[in-house]
Amino acid sequence: MADNGDILVELVDGIQVITLNRPSAKNAMTRAMAGTIAAALDELDAGPAPVSVLAGAGGVFCAGMDLKGFLRGERPSIPGRGFGGLTEAPPRKPIIAAVEGWALAGGFELVLACDLVVAGAGARFGLPEVKRGLVAAAGGLVRLPDRLPPALASELVLTGDPMSAQRLHEAGLVNAVVEEGRALAGALELARRIARNGPLAVTTGKEVLRLSRGWAPEERFARQREYTDPVFASADAREGSLAFAEKRDPQWTGR
């Protein structure tokens, strides 16, 4: 798989791993990096890898956009895809954030665009845009209310102060807090648990989780059937049942 130097994309045990690789700049996002991430996520959805992990090199996740580039007029966003090629159009397949050190501003918004989060014990998350006269427009303002209690979301947005991984784990945003330096290993283990499951069932589950938040309560089951009925009629559903009966691992086809 390709990279542009500042982004590394590789397969680890069949799992896509995207690594932000500008540790000298705290992995601050550039437009070129965003384009590489967008291309990698297109490859994820079109290819055999069942899940992706997004990580940062050098003990830090991402400090947001490259402010020097911003002053030159560069925005590290891709039209239709958003900041980092991710925030406005996450992939169909699951993506896990593996967070060490700082995840700030757009870096935190990348985390919020992921489905699951594994964080090192020293990780800290924040939206400091207000301290610079800016706003968290790459997903912070609209996703935090879905992921956190209102008081915590307001504290992050209005003070600009960071929160610890442990506090956000207790609030339900972070799935697991692991020993510092072990976030990628923990995210890969979580990814392997997902990869063992039926790919059609996983992507459908993710899609319904996302869409159903906007459905009226009385419509949810009827609207869900549009997505879930094809899963029950799929070859994978039959294979999963046969594999269980025959006490063997299923051989998924995604159909």
N, C-alpha and C positions, 0 to 999 in steps of 0.2 A: 504494500500500500504506500501511497506517496505522502510526502510532507513538503513544507516550504521552509524548513529550518526552525521557524518560530512555532510551528505546530507539527507534532509527530503523530502519525496514525498507524496503528499496527493491530495485528490479531494476536490475542493471547488465549490459547485454548479455544479458539473459534469465536472469542468475544472481541468486539471492536474496542480498542482503547485509544482515545483522543487525548493527547497531552499538550497543554499550553506550555511552550518551551522558551519563554523569555524571562528566566529567573532574575536576571540583572535589572529588569524593569518591573519586577513583581508580577510578571505575566500580564501586564497591561495590554489590552486588546487593540489591535490595529485593523484596518480594513482588509489587508491581505490575509491576516489570521482568520477574520470572519468568513472570507470567501473559501478558505481551505476547510473550515469547519462545516460550512453549508454543503460543500461537495462531499465531505466524508459522511454526512448524515443522509444525503441522497444515496450514496453507495450502501449505507446501512440498510435503508428501506428496500433497495433493489436487490440486495445480495443475501447470502446465506447466514450471516451473523445474526443471532437472535436478539442481541442486546448490546448497548454501548455503555462505556464508562468514560466520563469526562474528568480529567485530573489536571493538576498543575505541577510543574517541575520546581525543584529547589525549595521545597518546604513551604510554598505559598500557593494558593489556588489562583486568584486573580484580583488585582486591585482596581478593576474597572477599565474604563477606556484610557487610552494613551492621551494625556492632556496636552502634551506637546503637539501631537497630531491634530487634536481638536483646535488648538490655536492656529494651526495652519489651514483649518477648514475641512479637515478629514473627519468623517464620522465612521466609526467601526461597525457599521450596520450594512446589511444586504437588503435591498428592496424586497418586500414580501416575506423576509426571513427574520429581520430584526437584528438586535445587537448580537454580535458574535455569530451571526448566521443561524441562531437558535431561538431567541426569546419569543418571536412572533409565530414561529412555525416549527414546534418540536417534531421529532420524527414519529412515525406511526409505532415503531418499536420502542420498547422501554429504554430509558437512558438514566444512568445513575451518576450522581456527583460524588467524587471522592475528594474530600476537602481537607487540606492541611493549611495551617496558618490563616492568612487573611482571605476572606471572600467579601469584597467591598464593592459598593455601587453596582456597576454592571456585572461585576464578578458574582455578587450575591444574586443578581437577577438571572444570571446563567443557572445558578443553583435552583432558583425557584421554577425555572423552566424544565428541570429534571423531575423524574417521577419519584425517585428515591435518593436519599442522602446518607452517606457514611462519612463521619468526620473524625479526625484525630482529636485527641483530648484538648489540644491547645488551639484548635480552630476558633476563629471569631468571625462573626457575620455582621455586616452593617450597611446602611444606606446613608452615607455622609453627604449626599448631594446638597442638602439644605445648607450645609456649612460653606458651600461654594456658590450659593445663589442659584442652584440648579434643582431639578426634581427627578425622581426615580421613574422615568418615563419608559423604561425598557422592560416593564413588568412588575416592578416593585409595588407601585400604587394599586395595581389591579389584581395581582396574585396574592399578596400578603393577606388580604381579608379572607381568602379561601383557605389559607394554610395555618393561620394563627388566630387566637382570640383577639377581638378588636382592640383591647387595651395594649397588648404587646405590639400589634401591627402599628398602632398610632405612635407608640414610643419610638419604634425604629424609624418611622418616617419623619416624625416631627422634631426629634432631638438630634438625629444623625449619629447617635452613639451606638457602638457595637454591642452585640450580645454574644455570650459564650455558647459553644457547642452544647454544653450540658443543659443550659437554660432552654435552648431551642429543642433539645431532645425531650425534655420534660413537657414542653408545650406541644410536641407532636410533629414538628417540622423535620427534625433529624431522626432517621430510623435507628442509627446505632452510633455510639461514641466508642472509639477504639483507642488503643495505645497510640500515642503520638508517633507518626511515621508509618502507621499501619492502615491508613485510610484506603489506599489503593488495593491492598491485599483484602481488606474487608469488603470493598465494593466488588472485587472480582468474585469473592465467595458468594455474595448476594446474587451477582449476575449468573453464576453457575446454577444456583437454585432456580432462577427463572428459566435458564436455557434448557433445563430438563423437561419443561412443560410443553404442551402443544402450542406451536407458534400462532396458529389461527386463533386459538382460545386466548392467548396472551394479548395479541394486538386488539382483538375485539373487546376484551376486558378493559384495556386502557382507553379505548375509544368511548365506551359507554360510561366509564367513570368520568371522563371529561365532559361529554355532552349532557349527561343526565342532570347536571347541576342547573341547567337552564330549562329543564322540562317541568311543566306543572305537575304536581303530585298525582293528580287523577289521570294523567296521560302516560306516566312513566312505564308501566308494564306494556302497554300497547306499543309505545314507541321503541321500547327495548327489543321487542320481538323482531323488528326489522333487521337488527344486528345479530341477535342470538339464535334465531331459527336456522340460519345457514350453518352455524357452528354445530348444532345438534344433527344436521343432515350431512355433515362433512365426512370425508374418508378418515380424517384424524380422529373424529369422535368414535368411529367404529374401531379403529386401530387401538385407541386408548382402552376401550372396553375389552378387546381381545387380549391385549397385552396383560391387563389385570387378571383376566381369567386364566391365562396361560403362564402367569407368574414370570414374566420377562419384561425387559425394558421396551417401551414403544419405539417404533421407527416412524417418526413423523415425516409427513410430506408437505404440510402446510396447505392441504387441499381437503 
